[in-house]
């Protein structure tokens, strides 16, 4: 676990802009110690909400990778993250589909982050365009930043507070996760496959996501993008985890082969520098 500053008292913030309020947690952009940060503040005394909040802080504190937004500091009721200039992948997709080169590059960044995350025993469990930030608004590998570990599963923690739950976002949730299975890294690979699909198609693969998860609907939209990417998409989105790549590294290797067939670059750019010191 890397060093994260522990602050005993709740911090005073200035220049606050509210982003969201969910589950008793207020998310704001604010000025703190001379830098712009994203702050999550616990506003409820509900024990379950407090446990989820503590869980997110513990997981975020254990991760360190250039493509994962780091936790700067925490108090009993606040989590401080650097503000990444840019915006979520969701905003970019709402503006239109990505080119094949852009989609492949963003997926490469996601998978690079997952390789590191999974090696540290953490499965995100809620990977979706809203939880992927593009630094500087750039659709390239080095601009990818993974955020929000509130639903994650961490092998190093003694208790999984979400055990047996169906928490997640239906369009991006793996079928086994919907059944309450947690901690399988291949669930994140399913989500990554759906994100690639949506980036190229402009919409998720299943219009009735809940019907697909339950097993009552099997209609999938036509595979988007070049045929060279179709085996990767189909494998990642397999209903059976055994049909997916064995690991994020295996999926990354498969993506590299597809890039060769497409004549696209296979080398990854270095992560874009941000105006803060993690």
Secondary structure in CASP SS format (residue, H / E / C, confidence):
PFRMAT SS
TARGET T0000
AUTHOR 0000-0000-0000
METHOD secondary structure of the structure
MODEL  1
X C 1.00
X C 1.00
X C 1.00
X C 1.00
X E 1.00
X E 1.00
X C 1.00
X C 1.00
X C 1.00
X C 1.00
X C 1.00
X C 1.00
X C 1.00
X E 1.00
X E 1.00
X E 1.00
X E 1.00
X E 1.00
X E 1.00
X E 1.00
X E 1.00
X E 1.00
X C 1.00
X C 1.00
X E 1.00
X E 1.00
X E 1.00
X E 1.00
X E 1.00
X E 1.00
X E 1.00
X E 1.00
X C 1.00
X C 1.00
X E 1.00
X E 1.00
X E 1.00
X E 1.00
X E 1.00
X E 1.00
X E 1.00
X E 1.00
X C 1.00
X C 1.00
X C 1.00
X C 1.00
X H 1.00
X H 1.00
X H 1.00
X H 1.00
X H 1.00
X H 1.00
X H 1.00
X H 1.00
X H 1.00
X H 1.00
X H 1.00
X H 1.00
X H 1.00
X H 1.00
X H 1.00
X H 1.00
X C 1.00
X C 1.00
X C 1.00
X C 1.00
X C 1.00
X E 1.00
X C 1.00
X C 1.00
X E 1.00
X E 1.00
X E 1.00
X E 1.00
X E 1.00
X C 1.00
X C 1.00
X E 1.00
X E 1.00
X E 1.00
X E 1.00
X E 1.00
X C 1.00
X C 1.00
X C 1.00
X E 1.00
X E 1.00
X E 1.00
X H 1.00
X H 1.00
X H 1.00
X H 1.00
X H 1.00
X H 1.00
X C 1.00
X C 1.00
X C 1.00
X C 1.00
X C 1.00
X H 1.00
X H 1.00
X H 1.00
X H 1.00
X H 1.00
X H 1.00
X H 1.00
X H 1.00
X H 1.00
X H 1.00
X H 1.00
X H 1.00
X H 1.00
X H 1.00
X H 1.00
X H 1.00
X H 1.00
X H 1.00
X H 1.00
X H 1.00
X C 1.00
X C 1.00
X E 1.00
X E 1.00
X C 1.00
X C 1.00
X C 1.00
X C 1.00
X C 1.00
X H 1.00
X H 1.00
X H 1.00
X E 1.00
X E 1.00
X E 1.00
X E 1.00
X C 1.00
X C 1.00
X C 1.00
X C 1.00
X C 1.00
X H 1.00
X H 1.00
X H 1.00
X E 1.00
X E 1.00
X E 1.00
X C 1.00
X C 1.00
X C 1.00
X C 1.00
X C 1.00
X C 1.00
X E 1.00
X E 1.00
X C 1.00
X C 1.00
X C 1.00
X C 1.00
X C 1.00
X C 1.00
X C 1.00
X C 1.00
X C 1.00
X C 1.00
X C 1.00
X C 1.00
X C 1.00
X C 1.00
X C 1.00
X H 1.00
X H 1.00
X H 1.00
X C 1.00
X C 1.00
X H 1.00
X H 1.00
X H 1.00
X H 1.00
X C 1.00
X C 1.00
X C 1.00
X C 1.00
X C 1.00
X C 1.00
X C 1.00
X H 1.00
X H 1.00
X H 1.00
X H 1.00
X H 1.00
X H 1.00
X H 1.00
X H 1.00
X H 1.00
X H 1.00
X H 1.00
X H 1.00
X H 1.00
X H 1.00
X H 1.00
X H 1.00
X C 1.00
X C 1.00
X C 1.00
X C 1.00
X C 1.00
X C 1.00
X C 1.00
X H 1.00
X H 1.00
X H 1.00
X H 1.00
X H 1.00
X H 1.00
X C 1.00
X C 1.00
X C 1.00
X C 1.00
X C 1.00
X C 1.00
X C 1.00
X C 1.00
X C 1.00
X C 1.00
X C 1.00
X C 1.00
X H 1.00
X H 1.00
X H 1.00
X H 1.00
X H 1.00
X H 1.00
X H 1.00
X H 1.00
X H 1.00
X H 1.00
X C 1.00
X C 1.00
X C 1.00
X C 1.00
X H 1.00
X H 1.00
X H 1.00
X C 1.00
X C 1.00
X C 1.00
X C 1.00
X H 1.00
X H 1.00
X H 1.00
X H 1.00
X H 1.00
X H 1.00
X H 1.00
X H 1.00
X H 1.00
X H 1.00
X H 1.00
X H 1.00
X H 1.00
X H 1.00
X H 1.00
X C 1.00
X C 1.00
X C 1.00
X C 1.00
X C 1.00
X C 1.00
X C 1.00
X C 1.00
X C 1.00
X C 1.00
X C 1.00
X C 1.00
X C 1.00
X C 1.00
X C 1.00
X C 1.00
END
